[in-house]
Amino acid sequence: MTETHATISRGAPVFPAGRYGRRRAPGGRRRRTLLAAVVLLALVATLTVISVRLYRQYGDPVYDAQVITYTDITDNQVLVDFRVTVPSGGSAVCLLRARDRAGAEVAREQVTVTAEPGSRHVTTRHRLATTARPFIGEVMRCRPVT
C-alpha cells in the first residue's frame, strides 16, 4: 500500500481525542524547571534558618570547655580538672558527668564558673560524687548563666 500526498496534511498531525492519552502542552518543561528551582530555593532557605537557630542555641564558641584531666578515681567519686573559655569576666554553667567502663552514666552535675575581671579563661577542679566506680569524667557543655 502506498500513501499519497493528498492524505497527509501539511501541519501537525491530528490524533483522535482520548486515543493516545493526554498530550503535553508546549512549555511544560520550563514550568517544571521553574517549580523545581523555587522548591529548592525554599528548602535551602529553610535549612539555613534551622542551622542558624541551632548554632545560636548549641554552638556558641564563646563558651568552650576542655577537660584537662580526671583523677582521684574511687568507687564513689572522680576529680575533674577543666578549663572554660567565657566572655571577658563572664560566667558559665557547665554540665559535668562521669561514666563507668560500660558507658553508663554514674554522675551528672551542673557547675557554675566565673572568670576574673579581664580574663577569658577559667581553670577549675570539681569533685563528682558517683553512684558506682567511674571510668571517665567529662564536661558535656557550657552555656551562659541565665
Rosetta constraint file for C-alpha pairs under 8 A:
AtomPair CA 3 CA 7 HARMONIC 7.23 0.50
AtomPair CA 4 CA 8 HARMONIC 7.28 0.50
AtomPair CA 5 CA 9 HARMONIC 7.90 0.50
AtomPair CA 9 CA 13 HARMONIC 7.20 0.50
AtomPair CA 15 CA 19 HARMONIC 7.47 0.50
AtomPair CA 15 CA 20 HARMONIC 7.66 0.50
AtomPair CA 16 CA 20 HARMONIC 7.77 0.50
AtomPair CA 18 CA 22 HARMONIC 7.12 0.50
AtomPair CA 24 CA 28 HARMONIC 7.09 0.50
AtomPair CA 27 CA 31 HARMONIC 6.77 0.50
AtomPair CA 28 CA 32 HARMONIC 6.39 0.50
AtomPair CA 29 CA 33 HARMONIC 6.21 0.50
AtomPair CA 30 CA 34 HARMONIC 6.16 0.50
AtomPair CA 31 CA 35 HARMONIC 6.01 0.50
AtomPair CA 32 CA 36 HARMONIC 6.02 0.50
AtomPair CA 33 CA 37 HARMONIC 6.18 0.50
AtomPair CA 34 CA 38 HARMONIC 6.23 0.50
AtomPair CA 35 CA 39 HARMONIC 6.17 0.50
AtomPair CA 36 CA 40 HARMONIC 6.04 0.50
AtomPair CA 37 CA 41 HARMONIC 6.08 0.50
AtomPair CA 38 CA 42 HARMONIC 6.17 0.50
AtomPair CA 39 CA 43 HARMONIC 6.15 0.50
AtomPair CA 40 CA 44 HARMONIC 6.20 0.50
AtomPair CA 41 CA 45 HARMONIC 6.16 0.50
AtomPair CA 42 CA 46 HARMONIC 6.11 0.50
AtomPair CA 43 CA 47 HARMONIC 6.15 0.50
AtomPair CA 44 CA 48 HARMONIC 6.08 0.50
AtomPair CA 45 CA 49 HARMONIC 6.32 0.50
AtomPair CA 46 CA 50 HARMONIC 6.29 0.50
AtomPair CA 47 CA 51 HARMONIC 6.04 0.50
AtomPair CA 48 CA 52 HARMONIC 6.20 0.50
AtomPair CA 49 CA 53 HARMONIC 6.28 0.50
AtomPair CA 50 CA 54 HARMONIC 6.19 0.50
AtomPair CA 51 CA 55 HARMONIC 6.01 0.50
AtomPair CA 52 CA 56 HARMONIC 6.18 0.50
AtomPair CA 53 CA 57 HARMONIC 6.17 0.50
AtomPair CA 54 CA 58 HARMONIC 5.85 0.50
AtomPair CA 54 CA 59 HARMONIC 7.13 0.50
AtomPair CA 55 CA 59 HARMONIC 4.48 0.50
AtomPair CA 55 CA 60 HARMONIC 6.67 0.50
AtomPair CA 56 CA 60 HARMONIC 6.05 0.50
AtomPair CA 60 CA 64 HARMONIC 7.87 0.50
AtomPair CA 60 CA 143 HARMONIC 7.86 0.50
AtomPair CA 62 CA 85 HARMONIC 6.47 0.50
AtomPair CA 62 CA 86 HARMONIC 5.64 0.50
AtomPair CA 62 CA 87 HARMONIC 6.30 0.50
AtomPair CA 63 CA 84 HARMONIC 6.81 0.50
AtomPair CA 63 CA 85 HARMONIC 5.38 0.50
AtomPair CA 63 CA 86 HARMONIC 5.01 0.50
AtomPair CA 63 CA 87 HARMONIC 7.55 0.50
AtomPair CA 63 CA 92 HARMONIC 7.18 0.50
AtomPair CA 63 CA 142 HARMONIC 5.78 0.50
AtomPair CA 63 CA 143 HARMONIC 5.94 0.50
AtomPair CA 63 CA 144 HARMONIC 7.28 0.50
AtomPair CA 64 CA 84 HARMONIC 5.57 0.50
AtomPair CA 64 CA 85 HARMONIC 5.05 0.50
AtomPair CA 64 CA 86 HARMONIC 7.11 0.50
AtomPair CA 64 CA 141 HARMONIC 7.60 0.50
AtomPair CA 64 CA 142 HARMONIC 6.52 0.50
AtomPair CA 65 CA 82 HARMONIC 6.92 0.50
AtomPair CA 65 CA 83 HARMONIC 5.66 0.50
AtomPair CA 65 CA 84 HARMONIC 4.35 0.50
AtomPair CA 65 CA 85 HARMONIC 6.39 0.50
AtomPair CA 65 CA 139 HARMONIC 6.84 0.50
AtomPair CA 65 CA 141 HARMONIC 6.78 0.50
AtomPair CA 65 CA 142 HARMONIC 6.49 0.50
AtomPair CA 66 CA 82 HARMONIC 5.59 0.50
AtomPair CA 66 CA 83 HARMONIC 5.29 0.50
AtomPair CA 66 CA 84 HARMONIC 6.48 0.50
AtomPair CA 66 CA 139 HARMONIC 7.23 0.50
AtomPair CA 67 CA 80 HARMONIC 7.33 0.50
AtomPair CA 67 CA 81 HARMONIC 6.17 0.50
AtomPair CA 67 CA 82 HARMONIC 4.26 0.50
AtomPair CA 67 CA 83 HARMONIC 6.42 0.50
AtomPair CA 67 CA 138 HARMONIC 6.44 0.50
AtomPair CA 67 CA 139 HARMONIC 6.54 0.50
AtomPair CA 68 CA 80 HARMONIC 7.79 0.50
AtomPair CA 68 CA 81 HARMONIC 5.38 0.50
AtomPair CA 68 CA 82 HARMONIC 4.94 0.50
AtomPair CA 68 CA 83 HARMONIC 6.81 0.50
AtomPair CA 69 CA 80 HARMONIC 6.08 0.50
AtomPair CA 69 CA 81 HARMONIC 5.24 0.50
AtomPair CA 69 CA 82 HARMONIC 6.92 0.50
AtomPair CA 70 CA 78 HARMONIC 6.69 0.50
AtomPair CA 70 CA 79 HARMONIC 5.46 0.50
AtomPair CA 70 CA 80 HARMONIC 4.38 0.50
AtomPair CA 70 CA 81 HARMONIC 6.06 0.50
AtomPair CA 70 CA 136 HARMONIC 6.96 0.50
AtomPair CA 70 CA 137 HARMONIC 5.74 0.50
AtomPair CA 70 CA 138 HARMONIC 7.87 0.50
AtomPair CA 71 CA 78 HARMONIC 6.15 0.50
AtomPair CA 71 CA 79 HARMONIC 5.16 0.50
AtomPair CA 71 CA 80 HARMONIC 6.57 0.50
AtomPair CA 72 CA 77 HARMONIC 7.49 0.50
AtomPair CA 72 CA 78 HARMONIC 5.61 0.50
AtomPair CA 72 CA 79 HARMONIC 5.59 0.50
AtomPair CA 73 CA 77 HARMONIC 5.89 0.50
AtomPair CA 73 CA 78 HARMONIC 4.60 0.50
AtomPair CA 73 CA 79 HARMONIC 6.91 0.50
AtomPair CA 73 CA 133 HARMONIC 7.49 0.50
AtomPair CA 73 CA 134 HARMONIC 6.75 0.50
AtomPair CA 73 CA 135 HARMONIC 7.70 0.50
AtomPair CA 74 CA 78 HARMONIC 6.61 0.50
AtomPair CA 74 CA 133 HARMONIC 6.13 0.50
AtomPair CA 74 CA 134 HARMONIC 7.41 0.50
AtomPair CA 75 CA 130 HARMONIC 7.59 0.50
AtomPair CA 75 CA 131 HARMONIC 7.96 0.50
AtomPair CA 75 CA 132 HARMONIC 5.69 0.50
AtomPair CA 75 CA 133 HARMONIC 4.01 0.50
AtomPair CA 75 CA 134 HARMONIC 7.01 0.50
AtomPair CA 76 CA 129 HARMONIC 5.76 0.50
AtomPair CA 76 CA 130 HARMONIC 4.66 0.50
AtomPair CA 76 CA 131 HARMONIC 5.92 0.50
AtomPair CA 76 CA 132 HARMONIC 5.71 0.50
AtomPair CA 76 CA 133 HARMONIC 5.80 0.50
AtomPair CA 76 CA 134 HARMONIC 7.58 0.50
AtomPair CA 77 CA 127 HARMONIC 6.74 0.50
AtomPair CA 77 CA 128 HARMONIC 5.45 0.50
AtomPair CA 77 CA 129 HARMONIC 4.48 0.50
AtomPair CA 77 CA 130 HARMONIC 5.04 0.50
AtomPair CA 77 CA 133 HARMONIC 7.26 0.50
AtomPair CA 77 CA 134 HARMONIC 7.12 0.50
AtomPair CA 78 CA 98 HARMONIC 7.51 0.50
AtomPair CA 78 CA 127 HARMONIC 5.83 0.50
AtomPair CA 78 CA 128 HARMONIC 5.37 0.50
AtomPair CA 78 CA 129 HARMONIC 6.85 0.50
AtomPair CA 78 CA 130 HARMONIC 7.42 0.50
AtomPair CA 78 CA 134 HARMONIC 6.80 0.50
AtomPair CA 78 CA 136 HARMONIC 7.93 0.50
AtomPair CA 78 CA 137 HARMONIC 6.64 0.50
AtomPair CA 79 CA 125 HARMONIC 6.88 0.50
AtomPair CA 79 CA 126 HARMONIC 5.77 0.50
AtomPair CA 79 CA 127 HARMONIC 4.43 0.50
AtomPair CA 79 CA 128 HARMONIC 6.25 0.50
AtomPair CA 79 CA 137 HARMONIC 7.56 0.50
AtomPair CA 80 CA 125 HARMONIC 5.61 0.50
AtomPair CA 80 CA 126 HARMONIC 5.34 0.50
AtomPair CA 80 CA 127 HARMONIC 6.28 0.50
AtomPair CA 80 CA 128 HARMONIC 7.45 0.50
AtomPair CA 80 CA 137 HARMONIC 6.02 0.50
AtomPair CA 80 CA 138 HARMONIC 7.24 0.50
AtomPair CA 81 CA 123 HARMONIC 7.31 0.50
AtomPair CA 81 CA 124 HARMONIC 5.78 0.50
AtomPair CA 81 CA 125 HARMONIC 4.33 0.50
AtomPair CA 81 CA 126 HARMONIC 6.53 0.50
AtomPair CA 82 CA 123 HARMONIC 5.78 0.50
AtomPair CA 82 CA 124 HARMONIC 5.66 0.50
AtomPair CA 82 CA 125 HARMONIC 6.44 0.50
AtomPair CA 82 CA 139 HARMONIC 7.67 0.50
AtomPair CA 83 CA 121 HARMONIC 6.79 0.50
AtomPair CA 83 CA 122 HARMONIC 5.52 0.50
AtomPair CA 83 CA 123 HARMONIC 4.28 0.50
AtomPair CA 83 CA 124 HARMONIC 6.35 0.50
AtomPair CA 84 CA 121 HARMONIC 5.64 0.50
AtomPair CA 84 CA 122 HARMONIC 5.19 0.50
AtomPair CA 84 CA 123 HARMONIC 6.45 0.50
AtomPair CA 84 CA 142 HARMONIC 7.80 0.50
AtomPair CA 85 CA 120 HARMONIC 5.58 0.50
AtomPair CA 85 CA 121 HARMONIC 4.60 0.50
AtomPair CA 85 CA 122 HARMONIC 6.54 0.50
AtomPair CA 86 CA 90 HARMONIC 5.75 0.50
AtomPair CA 86 CA 91 HARMONIC 6.48 0.50
AtomPair CA 86 CA 92 HARMONIC 6.77 0.50
AtomPair CA 86 CA 115 HARMONIC 7.21 0.50
AtomPair CA 86 CA 120 HARMONIC 5.16 0.50
AtomPair CA 86 CA 121 HARMONIC 6.19 0.50
AtomPair CA 86 CA 122 HARMONIC 7.73 0.50
AtomPair CA 87 CA 91 HARMONIC 7.66 0.50
AtomPair CA 87 CA 120 HARMONIC 5.52 0.50
AtomPair CA 88 CA 115 HARMONIC 7.20 0.50
AtomPair CA 88 CA 117 HARMONIC 6.73 0.50
AtomPair CA 88 CA 118 HARMONIC 5.29 0.50
AtomPair CA 88 CA 119 HARMONIC 5.19 0.50
AtomPair CA 88 CA 120 HARMONIC 4.51 0.50
AtomPair CA 89 CA 114 HARMONIC 7.06 0.50
AtomPair CA 89 CA 115 HARMONIC 4.84 0.50
AtomPair CA 89 CA 116 HARMONIC 5.28 0.50
AtomPair CA 89 CA 117 HARMONIC 4.21 0.50
AtomPair CA 89 CA 118 HARMONIC 5.31 0.50
AtomPair CA 89 CA 119 HARMONIC 5.51 0.50
AtomPair CA 89 CA 120 HARMONIC 6.27 0.50
AtomPair CA 90 CA 114 HARMONIC 5.87 0.50
AtomPair CA 90 CA 115 HARMONIC 5.60 0.50
AtomPair CA 90 CA 116 HARMONIC 7.90 0.50
AtomPair CA 90 CA 117 HARMONIC 7.83 0.50
AtomPair CA 90 CA 120 HARMONIC 7.45 0.50
AtomPair CA 91 CA 112 HARMONIC 7.03 0.50
AtomPair CA 91 CA 113 HARMONIC 5.56 0.50
AtomPair CA 91 CA 114 HARMONIC 4.15 0.50
AtomPair CA 91 CA 115 HARMONIC 6.20 0.50
AtomPair CA 91 CA 144 HARMONIC 6.57 0.50
AtomPair CA 91 CA 145 HARMONIC 6.22 0.50
AtomPair CA 92 CA 112 HARMONIC 5.69 0.50
AtomPair CA 92 CA 113 HARMONIC 5.44 0.50
AtomPair CA 92 CA 114 HARMONIC 6.51 0.50
AtomPair CA 92 CA 142 HARMONIC 6.11 0.50
AtomPair CA 92 CA 143 HARMONIC 5.47 0.50
AtomPair CA 92 CA 144 HARMONIC 4.71 0.50
AtomPair CA 92 CA 145 HARMONIC 5.19 0.50
AtomPair CA 93 CA 110 HARMONIC 6.46 0.50
AtomPair CA 93 CA 111 HARMONIC 5.58 0.50
AtomPair CA 93 CA 112 HARMONIC 4.37 0.50
AtomPair CA 93 CA 113 HARMONIC 6.40 0.50
AtomPair CA 93 CA 142 HARMONIC 5.47 0.50
AtomPair CA 93 CA 143 HARMONIC 5.48 0.50
AtomPair CA 93 CA 144 HARMONIC 6.16 0.50
AtomPair CA 93 CA 145 HARMONIC 5.62 0.50
AtomPair CA 94 CA 110 HARMONIC 5.52 0.50
AtomPair CA 94 CA 111 HARMONIC 5.17 0.50
AtomPair CA 94 CA 112 HARMONIC 6.20 0.50
AtomPair CA 94 CA 113 HARMONIC 7.56 0.50
AtomPair CA 94 CA 139 HARMONIC 6.90 0.50
AtomPair CA 94 CA 140 HARMONIC 7.36 0.50
AtomPair CA 94 CA 141 HARMONIC 5.66 0.50
AtomPair CA 94 CA 142 HARMONIC 4.08 0.50
AtomPair CA 94 CA 143 HARMONIC 6.52 0.50
AtomPair CA 95 CA 108 HARMONIC 7.14 0.50
AtomPair CA 95 CA 109 HARMONIC 5.84 0.50
AtomPair CA 95 CA 110 HARMONIC 4.49 0.50
AtomPair CA 95 CA 111 HARMONIC 6.38 0.50
AtomPair CA 95 CA 139 HARMONIC 5.88 0.50
AtomPair CA 95 CA 140 HARMONIC 5.42 0.50
AtomPair CA 95 CA 141 HARMONIC 5.59 0.50
AtomPair CA 95 CA 142 HARMONIC 6.37 0.50
AtomPair CA 96 CA 108 HARMONIC 5.66 0.50
AtomPair CA 96 CA 109 HARMONIC 5.32 0.50
AtomPair CA 96 CA 110 HARMONIC 6.11 0.50
AtomPair CA 96 CA 111 HARMONIC 7.31 0.50
AtomPair CA 96 CA 137 HARMONIC 7.38 0.50
AtomPair CA 96 CA 138 HARMONIC 5.76 0.50
AtomPair CA 96 CA 139 HARMONIC 4.44 0.50
AtomPair CA 96 CA 140 HARMONIC 5.75 0.50
AtomPair CA 96 CA 141 HARMONIC 7.70 0.50
AtomPair CA 97 CA 105 HARMONIC 7.03 0.50
AtomPair CA 97 CA 106 HARMONIC 7.53 0.50
AtomPair CA 97 CA 107 HARMONIC 5.25 0.50
AtomPair CA 97 CA 108 HARMONIC 4.21 0.50
AtomPair CA 97 CA 109 HARMONIC 6.35 0.50
AtomPair CA 97 CA 128 HARMONIC 7.67 0.50
AtomPair CA 97 CA 137 HARMONIC 5.92 0.50
AtomPair CA 97 CA 138 HARMONIC 5.54 0.50
AtomPair CA 97 CA 139 HARMONIC 6.42 0.50
AtomPair CA 97 CA 140 HARMONIC 6.96 0.50
AtomPair CA 98 CA 105 HARMONIC 5.89 0.50
AtomPair CA 98 CA 106 HARMONIC 5.61 0.50
AtomPair CA 98 CA 107 HARMONIC 4.99 0.50
AtomPair CA 98 CA 108 HARMONIC 6.57 0.50
AtomPair CA 98 CA 128 HARMONIC 7.46 0.50
AtomPair CA 98 CA 130 HARMONIC 7.27 0.50
AtomPair CA 98 CA 134 HARMONIC 5.97 0.50
AtomPair CA 98 CA 135 HARMONIC 7.30 0.50
AtomPair CA 98 CA 136 HARMONIC 5.59 0.50
AtomPair CA 98 CA 137 HARMONIC 4.38 0.50
AtomPair CA 98 CA 138 HARMONIC 6.24 0.50
AtomPair CA 99 CA 103 HARMONIC 5.35 0.50
AtomPair CA 99 CA 104 HARMONIC 5.30 0.50
AtomPair CA 99 CA 105 HARMONIC 4.33 0.50
AtomPair CA 99 CA 106 HARMONIC 5.30 0.50
AtomPair CA 99 CA 107 HARMONIC 7.02 0.50
AtomPair CA 99 CA 134 HARMONIC 5.37 0.50
AtomPair CA 99 CA 135 HARMONIC 5.84 0.50
AtomPair CA 99 CA 136 HARMONIC 5.53 0.50
AtomPair CA 99 CA 137 HARMONIC 6.69 0.50
AtomPair CA 100 CA 104 HARMONIC 5.52 0.50
AtomPair CA 100 CA 105 HARMONIC 6.50 0.50
AtomPair CA 100 CA 106 HARMONIC 6.44 0.50
AtomPair CA 100 CA 132 HARMONIC 7.24 0.50
AtomPair CA 100 CA 133 HARMONIC 6.22 0.50
AtomPair CA 100 CA 134 HARMONIC 4.33 0.50
AtomPair CA 100 CA 135 HARMONIC 4.62 0.50
AtomPair CA 100 CA 136 HARMONIC 6.74 0.50
AtomPair CA 101 CA 134 HARMONIC 6.96 0.50
AtomPair CA 101 CA 135 HARMONIC 5.14 0.50
AtomPair CA 101 CA 136 HARMONIC 7.85 0.50
AtomPair CA 106 CA 130 HARMONIC 5.36 0.50
AtomPair CA 106 CA 131 HARMONIC 5.32 0.50
AtomPair CA 106 CA 132 HARMONIC 5.96 0.50
AtomPair CA 106 CA 133 HARMONIC 7.81 0.50
AtomPair CA 106 CA 134 HARMONIC 6.76 0.50
AtomPair CA 107 CA 128 HARMONIC 6.73 0.50
AtomPair CA 107 CA 129 HARMONIC 6.56 0.50
AtomPair CA 107 CA 130 HARMONIC 4.85 0.50
AtomPair CA 107 CA 131 HARMONIC 6.64 0.50
AtomPair CA 108 CA 128 HARMONIC 7.67 0.50
AtomPair CA 109 CA 128 HARMONIC 7.35 0.50
AtomPair CA 112 CA 145 HARMONIC 7.79 0.50
AtomPair CA 113 CA 122 HARMONIC 7.10 0.50
AtomPair CA 113 CA 124 HARMONIC 7.69 0.50
AtomPair CA 114 CA 122 HARMONIC 6.87 0.50
AtomPair CA 115 CA 119 HARMONIC 5.88 0.50
AtomPair CA 115 CA 120 HARMONIC 6.29 0.50
AtomPair CA 115 CA 121 HARMONIC 6.22 0.50
AtomPair CA 115 CA 122 HARMONIC 5.34 0.50
AtomPair CA 116 CA 120 HARMONIC 7.83 0.50
AtomPair CA 116 CA 122 HARMONIC 7.84 0.50
AtomPair CA 130 CA 134 HARMONIC 7.01 0.50
